[in-house]
Amino acid sequence: MNSTAAAVKNFFSKPFFRDPRTLLGLWLLLGLVSALTKINRCNNFLIFKYTFWHAWDGKPLYALYPAEYNDSNHYGPLFSLVIAPFAVVPHPLGLVLWHVLLALCLYVAVRRMPMPQWQQIFIYWFCAHELLTALFMSQFNIAIAAIVVAAFVCVQKEKDVWATFFILLGTFVKLYGIVGLAFFFFSRHKARFVLSFAGWAVLMFVLPMLISSPEYIIEQYKEWYMSLTEKNAANMFSGGQNQSLLGLVRKISGAAAYSDLWLLIPGMAAFALPYLRFGQYKHIAFRYALLASVLLFIVLFSTGSESSTYIIALTGAAIWYVTAPWKRSRWDIALMVFAFILTSMSPSDLFPAYLRKEFVQPYALKALPCVLIWLKLVYEMMRRDYREISDKEETA
C-alpha cells in the first residue's frame, strides 16, 4: 500500500503537473470541449444570446420566449452588452468563445492572486471538475467567481478603481458581485473606493441605453426586480435550485412556514464577526480567509444556488485550504476530500445515480461539505492567529 501511494505521489510530483501552462491548456481545453459537446443543447447560452437581441429590438428582457429557449432570463440589463460580442457572431463560434473566455477569466483571476505558485496549482486542480460542471451549463457563475477574486486582488494591489469596476460589473449582471464590498475595509484608499464605486454605478446603469433607450432600460430594471422576486419564491423547494444551506435546512425539514431570515441573520452575523479582529487585518492569510468566506457565503445563503453555482464555493474552499499559515489537520483534509466527492463529483456519472437522485438533489446535500468548511473557516477567523509561521516555529 505504501509503495503504491509513493508511486502515485511521485507520478503527480512531475514538473508537468506543477506547470501553470499545463493548467492553462487544461482549462482552455475544458472550455472548448464543453462547448463542442453542447452546440445543440445550450439552452442557457441561448437565453444569454437573445438577451442582446431582445434589448436591441426593444423587447421585454424577462418575458418567456418558448420558440427561442426554455425558462427565462434573470440577468440585469447590462448583461445585454456583456454578451453582445458572443451574440453577433455565428452560433457555434459564439458558444465556443464564451466557454473559453469563462475558463480563461477564472484562470487569470487565480493567477493574479499574490500567493505562491503551488497554491494556485492546487486551486486549479481542485476546481477543474467543478469548472467543467459549470461550463456544461454555460454558467456566468464562473465569471462571478473570477470577478470576486479580481476585486480582492485589485484592493490588495491598491487599484481601487478597478476593484469597484469588478464589483459593480458583477452586481449589475447578477447581484452576486455586491459581496465584493466586503473588501472595502482592506482598502488603503477608501475615499477613492467610494467615489469610483459611485462613478461606475452611474455608468453601468446607463450603458445599456446605448443600444436601446432610457425609458426602456428603466422599465427593464423594474422587471428585473420582479423577475428575481418571483424566482426566489419558486426556488424554495425546487429540485435543481436552492442547493444551499437555506435549501439544505428547508428540504430536510420539509417545513415551508418559516422565513429564511431565521438562517440569514445568524449567517450574516457569523460572517461579520471576524471583522472585529482589527489586529488580524494586516495578515494576508486573514484577508484570504475573508475572500474564501465571501465565496462560500454567497452560494450557501442564496436560494438561487444550483449545482453549477458551486464553482464559486469550491474556489473559496480551495483558497481556505491552501492559504492558512498553519499546517492543515487531518480533519481539514477529510473536509476537502468530502467536498470533492459530494460537492464536485455528485453531478457526474462517476457518482452513483441512485444516491444523486434520491438523496443529494432532493435534500441539497451538495451544500453540506461547504457548510462544514465555512463553519470551520468562521471559527478559525475568530480564534486563530493568522501571522506567518516560520518553519522553525511550526516544528518547535
QUITAGI-V248444 format. One record per residue. N is the residue number from 1. RES is the residue in one small letter. NEAR is the number of other C-alpha atoms within 8 Angstrom. Layout:
((N/RES/NEAR) (N/RES/NEAR))
This chain:
((1/m/4) (2/n/5) (3/s/6) (4/t/7) (5/a/8) (6/a/8) (7/a/8) (8/v/8) (9/k/8) (10/n/8) (11/f/7) (12/f/7) (13/s/8) (14/k/8) (15/p/6) (16/f/6) (17/f/9) (18/r/10) (19/d/9) (20/p/7) (21/r/6) (22/t/10) (23/l/12) (24/l/10) (25/g/8) (26/l/8) (27/w/12) (28/l/11) (29/l/9) (30/l/12) (31/g/16) (32/l/11) (33/v/8) (34/s/12) (35/a/13) (36/l/9) (37/t/7) (38/k/9) (39/i/9) (40/n/5) (41/r/5) (42/c/10) (43/n/8) (44/n/9) (45/f/9) (46/l/10) (47/i/11) (48/f/12) (49/k/12) (50/y/9) (51/t/13) (52/f/14) (53/w/10) (54/h/11) (55/a/14) (56/w/9) (57/d/7) (58/g/8) (59/k/7) (60/p/8) (61/l/10) (62/y/11) (63/a/7) (64/l/7) (65/y/8) (66/p/7) (67/a/4) (68/e/6) (69/y/10) (70/n/8) (71/d/6) (72/s/10) (73/n/10) (74/h/9) (75/y/8) (76/g/11) (77/p/15) (78/l/12) (79/f/13) (80/s/14) (81/l/10) (82/v/7) (83/i/12) (84/a/10) (85/p/9) (86/f/12) (87/a/13) (88/v/7) (89/v/8) (90/p/7) (91/h/7) (92/p/8) (93/l/9) (94/g/13) (95/l/12) (96/v/12) (97/l/9) (98/w/10) (99/h/14) (100/v/13) (101/l/9) (102/l/13) (103/a/15) (104/l/11) (105/c/11) (106/l/12) (107/y/12) (108/v/8) (109/a/12) (110/v/11) (111/r/7) (112/r/8) (113/m/8) (114/p/5) (115/m/6) (116/p/6) (117/q/6) (118/w/7) (119/q/10) (120/q/11) (121/i/12) (122/f/10) (123/i/12) (124/y/10) (125/w/8) (126/f/9) (127/c/12) (128/a/9) (129/h/9) (130/e/13) (131/l/11) (132/l/11) (133/t/11) (134/a/16) (135/l/16) (136/f/10) (137/m/9) (138/s/11) (139/q/11) (140/f/7) (141/n/11) (142/i/17) (143/a/10) (144/i/12) (145/a/13) (146/a/13) (147/i/13) (148/v/14) (149/v/12) (150/a/12) (151/a/15) (152/f/12) (153/v/12) (154/c/12) (155/v/14) (156/q/9) (157/k/6) (158/e/9) (159/k/9) (160/d/13) (161/v/10) (162/w/9) (163/a/14) (164/t/13) (165/f/11) (166/f/13) (167/i/16) (168/l/14) (169/l/10) (170/g/14) (171/t/11) (172/f/14) (173/v/11) (174/k/10) (175/l/8) (176/y/9) (177/g/16) (178/i/10) (179/v/10) (180/g/12) (181/l/7) (182/a/7) (183/f/10) (184/f/10) (185/f/5) (186/f/9) (187/s/12) (188/r/5) (189/h/8) (190/k/8) (191/a/6) (192/r/9) (193/f/13) (194/v/8) (195/l/8) (196/s/12) (197/f/12) (198/a/8) (199/g/8) (200/w/11) (201/a/9) (202/v/8) (203/l/8) (204/m/12) (205/f/9) (206/v/9) (207/l/8) (208/p/13) (209/m/10) (210/l/7) (211/i/7) (212/s/12) (213/s/8) (214/p/8) (215/e/6) (216/y/10) (217/i/12) (218/i/8) (219/e/8) (220/q/12) (221/y/10) (222/k/8) (223/e/9) (224/w/13) (225/y/8) (226/m/8) (227/s/10) (228/l/9) (229/t/8) (230/e/8) (231/k/9) (232/n/10) (233/a/7) (234/a/8) (235/n/11) (236/m/11) (237/f/10) (238/s/8) (239/g/7) (240/g/8) (241/q/13) (242/n/18) (243/q/19) (244/s/16) (245/l/12) (246/l/14) (247/g/14) (248/l/15) (249/v/8) (250/r/12) (251/k/12) (252/i/7) (253/s/6) (254/g/6) (255/a/7) (256/a/5) (257/a/4) (258/y/6) (259/s/5) (260/d/7) (261/l/6) (262/w/8) (263/l/8) (264/l/9) (265/i/8) (266/p/8) (267/g/9) (268/m/8) (269/a/8) (270/a/9) (271/f/10) (272/a/8) (273/l/8) (274/p/10) (275/y/6) (276/l/6) (277/r/8) (278/f/6) (279/g/5) (280/q/10) (281/y/10) (282/k/6) (283/h/10) (284/i/8) (285/a/12) (286/f/12) (287/r/10) (288/y/11) (289/a/14) (290/l/8) (291/l/12) (292/a/14) (293/s/14) (294/v/12) (295/l/14) (296/l/15) (297/f/11) (298/i/11) (299/v/13) (300/l/15) (301/f/11) (302/s/10) (303/t/13) (304/g/10) (305/s/13) (306/e/11) (307/s/12) (308/s/11) (309/t/13) (310/y/14) (311/i/14) (312/i/14) (313/a/15) (314/l/13) (315/t/13) (316/g/14) (317/a/14) (318/a/13) (319/i/13) (320/w/13) (321/y/10) (322/v/8) (323/t/10) (324/a/11) (325/p/9) (326/w/6) (327/k/6) (328/r/8) (329/s/6) (330/r/6) (331/w/6) (332/d/9) (333/i/9) (334/a/8) (335/l/11) (336/m/11) (337/v/8) (338/f/10) (339/a/12) (340/f/10) (341/i/9) (342/l/11) (343/t/15) (344/s/12) (345/m/12) (346/s/14) (347/p/9) (348/s/6) (349/d/7) (350/l/6) (351/f/10) (352/p/8) (353/a/7) (354/y/7) (355/l/9) (356/r/12) (357/k/9) (358/e/8) (359/f/11) (360/v/12) (361/q/13) (362/p/10) (363/y/10) (364/a/16) (365/l/13) (366/k/15) (367/a/13) (368/l/11) (369/p/13) (370/c/15) (371/v/10) (372/l/9) (373/i/10) (374/w/12) (375/l/8) (376/k/8) (377/l/11) (378/v/12) (379/y/8) (380/e/8) (381/m/10) (382/m/9) (383/r/6) (384/r/6) (385/d/5) (386/y/11) (387/r/8) (388/e/7) (389/i/8) (390/s/6) (391/d/6) (392/k/6) (393/e/7) (394/e/9) (395/t/5) (396/a/4))
